[in-house]
């Protein structure tokens, strides 16, 4: 989910999401969504609490729309672009969270908190008339998706996919410790020294961190770096540091005590937990979450790390297609 905000890291920061504008106010459903016609492919800006966010709609398929929530905090939706391959079956909505990517930003940290980003999802559904929707949250985006469901309810949400999600900071840090232990001893010592001294701006730590990311964050980072959608689109390292911290291996920000494992059993909709085979959100942790969520499924993407949509897009989309089709087929019975 999270990662140290070096230039390489910002290129690796996750995920996508979109939304569109429409300001009339016909009848609303119980989720507060406005009834509208089909979504139209395109991009623009829409109002959310605190400012305006950028969105894009891809695809014209007849299925229920998929709303994608990118990682970070302070990430960009452009790195989730491969989800657009689902557009033949359903509209896919990408958006950049307020304060990062193509959305409005300022130095004001007032909105850099989880409740605000939950409010963004509610605002997008209302503005775009998403009376029914599938949610997908990658990494930190999984935090937002889970919190939305646990605090706002699942009305109109047909399913949620939690891809390498941060659902518990203690679990995330335990995974990080176990994976750091697989690095060469010299790199382990560099990381331990940096953590002890809170000194993350040394060349030695940068090299050790990059080695960790190359193993467990993305095995093919050059692909995302070359995405035209990401050209001149910057993440927000200050937001990452404020909410998470200076290092992937310790949490000092506002998410340092975040933990929803005790409430995962409240999720009563179809849930798909995804992880790469070499994910920093370890497959073993996804299986533990699965045991806590009634009926949840797990998909492990062979050969991929945390950025499974970058590393192995075809395998990732195959798993998503099968899950979404099954949810909708069962819903018609």
Secondary structure, DSSP 8 states (H G I E B T S, - for coil): -----SHHHHHH-----B---------B-TT--B------SEEEEEEETTEEEEEEEEEEEEEEEEEEE--TTT--GGGGGGGGGGGGTEEEEEE--TTSTTS---S--TT-SHHHHHHHHHHHHHHHT-SSEEEEEETHHHHHHHHHHHHH--TTEEEEEEES--SBHHHHHHHHHHHHTTS-HHHHHHHHHHHHHT---SHHHHHHHHHHHHHHT-S-HHHHHT-GGGTT----HHHHHHHT-SBTTB--STTTT-B-GGGGGG--SEEEEEEETT-SS-HHHHHHHHHHSTT-EEEEETT--S-HHHH-HHHHHHHHHHHHHHHHHHHT-
